[in-house]
Every structure is written in structure tokens, then in C-alpha cells.
Amino acid sequence: MKTFATTCVLLGTLLGSTAIIAQDADTDRSHPAAFVKDSAVTSKIKTKLASEHLTSLGRIHVDTDENGVVWLTGSARSQQAIDKAVSIARNTEHVKSVHSEIVIKQDD
């Protein structure tokens, strides 16, 4: 029974610390619901990019702010891949605008 109590205290401490860290990491978010919505939009875009099998997917980073503005950064192998990523983001529900800072970079 003592082991169970110790495990519960330890687990509670770890989970509490995780919640505090998570809260500090997103202090710029005005409301938790906004963060969930932003994350959902970002996830939808990443899923669509993955379904297109773009070879440079791993080098394209997606972030969405609370206003539905999507930021694409990173690199792609061609302008066509960049255009495709921007098009996918623009055609995703709840996206208001897309800013692309993706650069063309051939593999070394």
C-alpha cells in the first residue's frame, strides 16, 4: 500500500509539473480554446501535406495563430512543391491567410 501511495504522489508531481510547463510554453495564447483550434488547423494542414507525399514535407514547418493565419517556413526542393504547400494551406477550413517563408533548397 505504501508503494501505491508513493507512486500516486510521484505521478501527481510529474503531471502537475507537466501542466505548468505546458502553460508557460503558450502564454501568448489568449484562450485555451483558441490554442486547440489553432492546433487542429495546423494538424489538418500537416495531414494534407503528408497525403500529397511531398518529398520535402519534413522540411516544411506549419504554425497557425489564433486569427487563422498560417505561417509556412522551412525548405522545399522546388517552387512547385512550395506552391502546392501554400495551396493546401489556403484551401484548409478556418484558414484566413497564408504567409510562406519556404525557400528552395536542393538536397546536399
C-alpha positions as CSV (number, residue, x, y, z in Angstrom):
1,M,0.0,0.0,0.0
2,K,2.9,2.3,0.8
3,T,4.3,1.7,-2.7
4,F,0.9,2.6,-4.3
5,A,0.8,5.9,-2.3
6,T,4.3,6.8,-3.3
7,T,3.5,6.1,-6.9
8,C,0.4,8.3,-6.7
9,V,2.4,11.2,-5.2
10,L,5.2,10.8,-7.7
11,L,2.8,10.6,-10.7
12,G,0.8,13.6,-9.4
13,T,4.0,15.6,-9.0
14,L,5.1,14.8,-12.6
15,L,1.7,15.6,-14.1
16,G,1.5,18.8,-12.2
17,S,4.9,19.9,-13.4
18,T,4.0,19.0,-17.0
19,A,0.8,21.1,-16.8
20,I,2.9,24.1,-15.5
21,I,5.4,23.7,-18.3
22,A,2.7,23.4,-20.9
23,Q,1.0,26.5,-19.6
24,D,4.3,28.5,-19.6
25,A,5.0,27.4,-23.2
26,D,1.9,29.0,-24.6
27,T,1.4,32.2,-22.6
28,D,0.8,34.1,-25.8
29,R,-2.5,32.3,-26.4
30,S,-5.4,34.4,-25.3
31,H,-7.7,31.4,-24.5
32,P,-7.2,27.6,-24.4
33,A,-10.0,27.1,-27.0
34,A,-8.0,29.3,-29.4
35,F,-5.0,27.1,-28.9
36,V,-6.9,23.9,-29.6
37,K,-8.5,25.4,-32.7
38,D,-5.0,26.6,-33.9
39,S,-3.5,23.1,-33.3
40,A,-6.4,21.5,-35.2
41,V,-5.9,23.7,-38.2
42,T,-2.1,23.0,-38.1
43,S,-2.8,19.3,-37.9
44,K,-5.2,19.4,-40.8
45,I,-2.6,21.1,-43.0
46,K,0.1,18.7,-42.0
47,T,-2.1,15.7,-42.7
48,K,-3.0,17.1,-46.2
49,L,0.7,17.7,-46.9
50,A,1.5,14.1,-45.9
51,S,-1.2,12.7,-48.2
52,E,0.4,14.5,-51.1
53,H,3.7,12.7,-50.5
54,L,5.8,15.8,-50.9
55,T,9.3,14.7,-50.5
56,S,10.3,17.8,-48.7
57,L,7.4,17.5,-46.1
58,G,9.8,17.0,-43.3
59,R,11.4,20.4,-44.0
60,I,8.2,22.4,-44.1
61,H,7.0,23.7,-40.8
62,V,3.4,24.8,-40.2
63,D,2.2,27.2,-37.5
64,T,-1.2,28.8,-37.1
65,D,-2.1,31.8,-34.9
66,E,-5.3,32.5,-33.1
67,N,-6.6,34.5,-36.1
68,G,-6.4,31.7,-38.6
69,V,-3.1,33.0,-40.1
70,V,-0.9,30.1,-41.2
71,W,2.9,30.5,-41.4
72,L,4.9,28.1,-43.6
73,T,8.6,28.0,-43.0
74,G,11.5,25.7,-43.9
75,S,12.7,24.5,-47.3
76,A,11.4,22.6,-50.3
77,R,13.1,21.1,-53.4
78,S,11.2,23.2,-56.0
79,Q,8.9,26.1,-56.5
80,Q,6.2,23.6,-57.5
81,A,6.4,22.0,-54.0
82,I,6.2,25.4,-52.3
83,D,3.2,26.4,-54.4
84,K,1.5,23.1,-53.6
85,A,2.1,23.5,-49.8
86,V,0.7,27.1,-50.0
87,S,-2.3,25.9,-52.0
88,I,-3.1,23.1,-49.5
89,A,-2.8,25.6,-46.5
90,R,-5.1,28.2,-48.3
91,N,-7.7,25.5,-49.0
92,T,-7.9,24.3,-45.4
93,E,-11.0,25.2,-43.4
94,H,-10.7,28.1,-40.9
95,V,-7.5,29.5,-42.6
96,K,-7.8,33.2,-43.1
97,S,-4.4,33.8,-44.8
98,V,-1.1,32.1,-45.5
99,H,2.4,33.5,-45.2
100,S,5.1,31.4,-46.8
101,E,8.8,31.8,-45.9
102,I,9.7,28.4,-47.6
103,V,12.9,28.6,-49.6
104,I,14.1,26.3,-52.4
105,K,17.0,24.1,-51.2
106,Q,18.3,21.1,-53.1
107,D,19.5,18.1,-51.1
108,D,23.2,18.1,-50.4
